[in-house]
Amino acid sequence: MFRGTTPTLTFTLPMAVSTLSEYWVTVSQHYDNIRIDHDSSDCTASGSTITVTLTQEETLRLVPDKPVYIQLRVLTTGGDAMASEAFKATVADVLREEVIA
């Protein structure tokens, strides 16, 4: 993942999103106390897929050359709480530090 970009994170579920009452995507570099959270109102969901796009501002907060962890948590309409594995990605730096328009 490059800082200052707008990556779209895509999760494919083993169930239909219609069986979920809520879901959250968390991007974390916990050793630097950086956490980016998005709930279902920030995401797009269809069939069994959930996607969310990070902003330039959000990815510019990430520390380069350190791993970032990405996880989806869900709550089903039946009240079951579940989580994906925490996916690990490396954060790459950019030469231009500001948000571009």
Contacts in CASP RR format, 6 or more apart in sequence:
PFRMAT RR
TARGET T0000
AUTHOR 0000-0000-0000
METHOD contacts of the structure
MODEL  1
MFRGTTPTLTFTLPMAVSTLSEYWVTVSQHYDNIRIDHDSSDCTASGSTI
TVTLTQEETLRLVPDKPVYIQLRVLTTGGDAMASEAFKATVADVLREEVI
A
1 7 0 8 1.000
1 59 0 8 1.000
1 62 0 8 1.000
1 68 0 8 1.000
1 89 0 8 1.000
1 90 0 8 1.000
1 91 0 8 1.000
1 92 0 8 1.000
2 59 0 8 1.000
2 91 0 8 1.000
2 92 0 8 1.000
2 93 0 8 1.000
2 94 0 8 1.000
3 59 0 8 1.000
3 60 0 8 1.000
3 62 0 8 1.000
3 64 0 8 1.000
3 91 0 8 1.000
3 92 0 8 1.000
3 93 0 8 1.000
3 94 0 8 1.000
4 56 0 8 1.000
4 59 0 8 1.000
4 60 0 8 1.000
4 94 0 8 1.000
4 99 0 8 1.000
4 100 0 8 1.000
5 54 0 8 1.000
5 56 0 8 1.000
5 59 0 8 1.000
5 94 0 8 1.000
6 53 0 8 1.000
6 54 0 8 1.000
6 55 0 8 1.000
6 56 0 8 1.000
6 59 0 8 1.000
7 53 0 8 1.000
7 54 0 8 1.000
7 59 0 8 1.000
8 51 0 8 1.000
8 52 0 8 1.000
8 53 0 8 1.000
8 54 0 8 1.000
9 25 0 8 1.000
9 27 0 8 1.000
9 51 0 8 1.000
9 52 0 8 1.000
9 53 0 8 1.000
9 54 0 8 1.000
9 70 0 8 1.000
10 49 0 8 1.000
10 50 0 8 1.000
10 51 0 8 1.000
11 25 0 8 1.000
11 49 0 8 1.000
11 50 0 8 1.000
11 51 0 8 1.000
11 72 0 8 1.000
11 84 0 8 1.000
12 48 0 8 1.000
12 49 0 8 1.000
13 48 0 8 1.000
13 49 0 8 1.000
13 50 0 8 1.000
13 74 0 8 1.000
14 48 0 8 1.000
15 48 0 8 1.000
15 76 0 8 1.000
16 47 0 8 1.000
16 48 0 8 1.000
17 23 0 8 1.000
17 45 0 8 1.000
17 46 0 8 1.000
17 47 0 8 1.000
17 48 0 8 1.000
17 49 0 8 1.000
17 50 0 8 1.000
18 47 0 8 1.000
19 76 0 8 1.000
19 77 0 8 1.000
20 40 0 8 1.000
20 45 0 8 1.000
20 74 0 8 1.000
20 75 0 8 1.000
20 76 0 8 1.000
20 77 0 8 1.000
21 75 0 8 1.000
21 76 0 8 1.000
21 77 0 8 1.000
21 78 0 8 1.000
21 79 0 8 1.000
22 39 0 8 1.000
22 40 0 8 1.000
22 74 0 8 1.000
22 75 0 8 1.000
23 39 0 8 1.000
23 40 0 8 1.000
23 43 0 8 1.000
23 45 0 8 1.000
23 50 0 8 1.000
23 72 0 8 1.000
23 73 0 8 1.000
23 74 0 8 1.000
23 75 0 8 1.000
24 37 0 8 1.000
24 38 0 8 1.000
24 39 0 8 1.000
24 40 0 8 1.000
24 72 0 8 1.000
24 73 0 8 1.000
24 74 0 8 1.000
25 37 0 8 1.000
25 38 0 8 1.000
25 42 0 8 1.000
25 43 0 8 1.000
25 50 0 8 1.000
25 52 0 8 1.000
25 70 0 8 1.000
25 71 0 8 1.000
25 72 0 8 1.000
26 35 0 8 1.000
26 36 0 8 1.000
26 37 0 8 1.000
26 38 0 8 1.000
26 70 0 8 1.000
26 71 0 8 1.000
26 73 0 8 1.000
27 35 0 8 1.000
27 36 0 8 1.000
27 37 0 8 1.000
27 54 0 8 1.000
27 58 0 8 1.000
27 62 0 8 1.000
27 68 0 8 1.000
27 69 0 8 1.000
27 70 0 8 1.000
28 34 0 8 1.000
28 35 0 8 1.000
28 36 0 8 1.000
28 68 0 8 1.000
28 69 0 8 1.000
28 70 0 8 1.000
28 71 0 8 1.000
29 35 0 8 1.000
29 62 0 8 1.000
29 63 0 8 1.000
29 66 0 8 1.000
29 67 0 8 1.000
29 68 0 8 1.000
29 69 0 8 1.000
29 91 0 8 1.000
30 69 0 8 1.000
31 66 0 8 1.000
32 63 0 8 1.000
32 66 0 8 1.000
34 61 0 8 1.000
34 62 0 8 1.000
34 63 0 8 1.000
36 54 0 8 1.000
36 58 0 8 1.000
36 61 0 8 1.000
38 52 0 8 1.000
42 52 0 8 1.000
43 50 0 8 1.000
43 51 0 8 1.000
43 52 0 8 1.000
44 50 0 8 1.000
44 51 0 8 1.000
44 52 0 8 1.000
45 51 0 8 1.000
50 72 0 8 1.000
56 99 0 8 1.000
56 100 0 8 1.000
57 99 0 8 1.000
59 91 0 8 1.000
60 97 0 8 1.000
60 98 0 8 1.000
60 99 0 8 1.000
62 68 0 8 1.000
62 91 0 8 1.000
63 91 0 8 1.000
64 91 0 8 1.000
64 92 0 8 1.000
64 93 0 8 1.000
65 90 0 8 1.000
65 91 0 8 1.000
65 92 0 8 1.000
65 93 0 8 1.000
66 90 0 8 1.000
66 91 0 8 1.000
67 88 0 8 1.000
67 89 0 8 1.000
67 90 0 8 1.000
67 91 0 8 1.000
68 88 0 8 1.000
68 89 0 8 1.000
68 90 0 8 1.000
68 91 0 8 1.000
69 86 0 8 1.000
69 87 0 8 1.000
69 88 0 8 1.000
70 86 0 8 1.000
70 87 0 8 1.000
70 88 0 8 1.000
70 89 0 8 1.000
71 83 0 8 1.000
71 84 0 8 1.000
71 85 0 8 1.000
71 86 0 8 1.000
71 87 0 8 1.000
72 83 0 8 1.000
72 84 0 8 1.000
73 81 0 8 1.000
73 82 0 8 1.000
73 83 0 8 1.000
73 84 0 8 1.000
74 81 0 8 1.000
74 82 0 8 1.000
74 83 0 8 1.000
75 81 0 8 1.000
76 82 0 8 1.000
END
